[in-house]
Amino acid sequence: MVALDGPGGVGKSALAVHAAHRLGERFPDGQLYADLRGSHRGERPVPPAAVLRRFLCALGEPRLCPGSEADAAAAYRTLLTERRMLIVLDNALDAAQVRPLLPAAHGCAVIVTSLGVLATLNGAVHLHLSPLTPPASIEVLGLWAGPGRLAAERGAAETIAHHCGHLPLALRIAGARLAARPRWPVRELADRLADPAGRLAELSFADLDMHAALDAGHRELLARGPAGRAAALALPLLATGQGELTVTEAAATTGAAVSATEVILEQLVDVQLLESRAPGRYRFHPLTRLFALRSAARHTVVARTAPRAEGQWAD
């Protein structure tokens, strides 16, 4: 089992599907895919029982769909005992959603993608995805915009890749926008992305939206109860600075105790809204910082317009 995690837009789903195609010949009995919708806006995560019913139907045994999740999981694992199959579980919410969908057969393999690290999955090899290198970013951008077009304006292409934070989804959106405007100079999009205040708005095209991808972590925070909501409220405050943050600096920014601030920071790391490459040190990805600052403006609008009882404080 390989578990892929990383921030929104880093290409987890694309990598999982690409790997599944590349590995297809090793699994002659086929592949099963399920989008668990753990990070989809406005949708509830798919219950394991519903996925098991679909898998049993795909395996040609709908009659083995009993009422309980445990019985369905047992039937599913029995069917896979003598098979060599690859199972792709995309957009998992947590390990609990994944466990009933894991085969027991040694001839099967599983690829799981999730926003946070599914650290409690037994036996998983964890791959933590990060943004691309600058040369790889230009290559990805060229897949949609055309490599010849980028070569003619290499400097502008490098600027676009930089403003996209080298995230595959942002690069795909930028490339799609250039592909849809074949007469635009590449510099035009580079100039549009130059303004930090409007950058996330520019990184939206058709059904692709960088802001929505980053919002998945924010929604997960809000679903975590009081501790998660406290972290969501602290997010825009923490984003006002530049460079790395220490726990002490973050506590001074939020006005919270150091111990409480460390809990907030770790919550933000868990949902990929903050990076921690060393104990006690944190930093934002450039686009995540812009998302956090934009969420501050959104909270301000809500606070000013929402009716509230006398004496109630606004976020």
NORHU-V696056 format. One record per residue. N is the residue number from 1. RES is the residue in one small letter. SS is DSSP state (a for helix, b for strand, c for the rest). OMEGA is omega in whole degrees, 0 to 359 (NA if undefined). D_LAST is the distance of its C-alpha to the last C-alpha in Angstrom with 1 decimal. Layout:
# NORHU-V696056
n=[N	N]
res=[RES	RES]
ss=[SS	SS]
omega=[OMEGA	OMEGA]
d_last=[D_LAST	D_LAST]
This chain:
# NORHU-V696056
n=[1	2	3	4	5	6	7	8	9	10	11	12	13	14	15	16	17	18	19	20	21	22	23	24	25	26	27	28	29	30	31	32	33	34	35	36	37	38	39	40	41	42	43	44	45	46	47	48	49	50	51	52	53	54	55	56	57	58	59	60	61	62	63	64	65	66	67	68	69	70	71	72	73	74	75	76	77	78	79	80	81	82	83	84	85	86	87	88	89	90	91	92	93	94	95	96	97	98	99	100	101	102	103	104	105	106	107	108	109	110	111	112	113	114	115	116	117	118	119	120	121	122	123	124	125	126	127	128	129	130	131	132	133	134	135	136	137	138	139	140	141	142	143	144	145	146	147	148	149	150	151	152	153	154	155	156	157	158	159	160	161	162	163	164	165	166	167	168	169	170	171	172	173	174	175	176	177	178	179	180	181	182	183	184	185	186	187	188	189	190	191	192	193	194	195	196	197	198	199	200	201	202	203	204	205	206	207	208	209	210	211	212	213	214	215	216	217	218	219	220	221	222	223	224	225	226	227	228	229	230	231	232	233	234	235	236	237	238	239	240	241	242	243	244	245	246	247	248	249	250	251	252	253	254	255	256	257	258	259	260	261	262	263	264	265	266	267	268	269	270	271	272	273	274	275	276	277	278	279	280	281	282	283	284	285	286	287	288	289	290	291	292	293	294	295	296	297	298	299	300	301	302	303	304	305	306	307	308	309	310	311	312	313	314	315]
res=[m	v	a	l	d	g	p	g	g	v	g	k	s	a	l	a	v	h	a	a	h	r	l	g	e	r	f	p	d	g	q	l	y	a	d	l	r	g	s	h	r	g	e	r	p	v	p	p	a	a	v	l	r	r	f	l	c	a	l	g	e	p	r	l	c	p	g	s	e	a	d	a	a	a	a	y	r	t	l	l	t	e	r	r	m	l	i	v	l	d	n	a	l	d	a	a	q	v	r	p	l	l	p	a	a	h	g	c	a	v	i	v	t	s	l	g	v	l	a	t	l	n	g	a	v	h	l	h	l	s	p	l	t	p	p	a	s	i	e	v	l	g	l	w	a	g	p	g	r	l	a	a	e	r	g	a	a	e	t	i	a	h	h	c	g	h	l	p	l	a	l	r	i	a	g	a	r	l	a	a	r	p	r	w	p	v	r	e	l	a	d	r	l	a	d	p	a	g	r	l	a	e	l	s	f	a	d	l	d	m	h	a	a	l	d	a	g	h	r	e	l	l	a	r	g	p	a	g	r	a	a	a	l	a	l	p	l	l	a	t	g	q	g	e	l	t	v	t	e	a	a	a	t	t	g	a	a	v	s	a	t	e	v	i	l	e	q	l	v	d	v	q	l	l	e	s	r	a	p	g	r	y	r	f	h	p	l	t	r	l	f	a	l	r	s	a	a	r	h	t	v	v	a	r	t	a	p	r	a	e	g	q	w	a	d]
ss=[c	b	b	b	b	c	c	c	c	c	c	a	a	a	a	a	a	a	a	a	a	a	c	a	a	a	c	c	c	c	b	b	b	b	b	c	c	c	c	c	c	c	c	c	c	c	c	a	a	a	a	a	a	a	a	a	a	a	c	c	c	a	a	a	c	c	c	c	a	a	a	a	a	a	a	a	a	a	a	a	c	c	c	c	c	b	b	b	b	b	b	b	c	c	a	a	a	a	a	c	c	c	c	c	c	c	c	c	b	b	b	b	b	b	c	c	c	c	c	c	c	c	c	c	b	b	b	b	c	c	c	c	c	a	a	a	a	a	a	a	a	a	a	a	a	c	a	a	a	a	a	a	c	a	a	a	a	a	a	a	a	a	a	c	c	c	c	a	a	a	a	a	a	a	a	a	a	a	a	a	c	c	c	c	c	a	a	a	a	a	a	a	a	c	c	a	a	a	a	a	a	a	c	b	b	c	c	b	b	a	a	a	a	a	a	a	a	a	a	a	a	a	c	c	c	a	a	a	a	a	a	a	a	a	a	a	a	a	c	c	c	c	c	c	b	b	a	a	a	a	a	a	a	a	c	c	c	a	a	a	a	a	a	a	a	a	a	a	a	a	c	c	c	c	b	b	b	b	c	c	b	b	b	c	c	a	a	a	a	a	a	a	a	a	a	a	a	a	a	a	a	a	a	a	a	c	c	c	c	c	c	c	c	c	c]
omega=[177	180	179	176	180	183	177	178	184	174	182	182	180	180	180	181	178	179	180	177	182	184	188	184	181	183	188	181	172	182	174	180	174	170	184	173	179	181	181	180	174	180	178	175	181	179	178	181	179	178	180	178	180	181	180	175	180	178	176	182	180	181	181	181	178	186	188	177	181	179	178	179	179	179	179	181	178	180	183	186	183	182	173	185	175	180	178	180	189	175	178	177	182	182	181	179	186	190	181	185	182	177	177	185	180	181	181	176	183	169	180	172	179	177	179	180	177	191	184	175	182	173	182	168	186	174	182	185	180	180	182	171	179	179	178	178	178	180	179	178	180	178	181	184	183	183	179	179	180	180	180	179	186	181	179	179	178	177	178	180	179	181	177	181	180	176	183	181	179	178	178	179	179	179	179	178	177	179	180	179	186	180	178	165	180	180	181	180	177	179	179	181	185	182	182	184	182	188	181	177	178	181	178	180	181	182	180	185	182	179	180	179	179	183	180	179	179	179	178	176	183	180	184	178	185	181	178	179	177	178	179	178	181	186	181	177	181	184	183	179	179	177	182	176	166	179	181	179	180	179	178	180	184	183	180	176	182	181	179	180	179	176	179	181	181	175	179	176	182	182	172	174	179	178	174	182	176	180	176	180	188	176	177	162	184	181	176	176	178	177	181	179	178	178	176	178	180	178	180	179	180	182	182	187	184	176	179	182	180	180	180	180	181	177	NA]
d_last=[42.0	39.9	36.1	34.3	30.7	28.6	25.5	25.1	27.9	30.2	32.9	33.0	34.3	36.7	38.2	38.6	40.4	42.5	43.5	44.5	46.8	48.3	48.9	50.3	53.9	53.3	52.2	55.1	53.8	50.8	47.0	44.2	40.8	37.6	34.1	32.0	28.9	26.6	24.5	25.0	22.3	22.5	25.4	26.0	27.9	31.6	33.1	35.9	38.4	37.9	38.5	41.6	43.0	42.8	44.3	47.2	47.9	48.0	50.4	52.6	52.2	50.0	52.2	50.8	47.3	47.3	44.7	42.9	40.9	43.1	46.3	45.0	44.1	47.5	49.3	47.4	48.3	51.9	52.2	51.1	53.4	56.2	54.2	52.8	49.5	46.3	43.0	39.9	36.6	34.0	30.2	30.2	27.1	28.6	32.0	32.4	32.4	35.1	37.5	39.3	40.0	41.8	45.6	47.9	50.6	51.4	52.4	48.9	45.9	42.2	39.6	36.0	32.9	29.4	26.1	26.2	29.4	31.2	32.7	34.1	36.4	39.9	42.1	39.7	40.2	36.7	36.4	33.2	33.0	32.0	32.1	35.7	37.9	38.4	41.8	40.7	37.8	40.4	42.5	39.7	38.8	42.6	42.8	41.2	41.9	45.4	46.6	49.1	46.5	44.4	47.5	48.3	44.9	44.2	42.1	39.7	39.5	38.6	35.8	34.4	34.6	32.8	29.9	29.7	29.2	32.4	30.6	33.1	30.9	29.8	33.5	34.6	32.4	33.7	37.2	37.0	35.8	38.9	41.1	40.1	40.9	44.2	45.1	42.0	42.7	40.5	39.4	37.7	35.1	34.8	34.0	31.4	29.6	29.9	26.8	23.8	21.4	23.4	24.8	22.9	23.7	27.3	27.4	27.6	30.9	32.2	30.6	29.5	26.0	24.7	21.0	21.6	23.4	20.6	18.1	20.2	18.9	15.2	16.3	18.2	15.4	13.5	16.9	17.5	15.8	13.6	14.9	14.2	10.6	10.3	12.3	10.4	7.2	10.0	11.9	11.1	11.6	14.8	16.0	16.4	19.6	22.9	25.3	25.2	22.8	24.1	22.3	22.8	21.4	18.3	17.9	18.4	15.6	12.9	14.5	15.2	18.8	21.0	21.8	18.2	17.5	20.6	19.5	16.3	18.7	21.2	18.9	18.1	21.9	22.7	21.0	22.5	19.4	20.9	24.6	26.4	30.1	30.9	29.7	26.9	26.4	23.9	23.5	21.9	24.2	24.1	22.8	20.2	18.9	18.9	17.1	14.3	14.1	14.3	11.4	9.3	11.0	10.4	6.6	7.3	10.0	8.4	6.1	9.5	11.7	10.7	12.5	11.3	13.6	14.7	13.1	9.9	6.8	3.8	0.0]
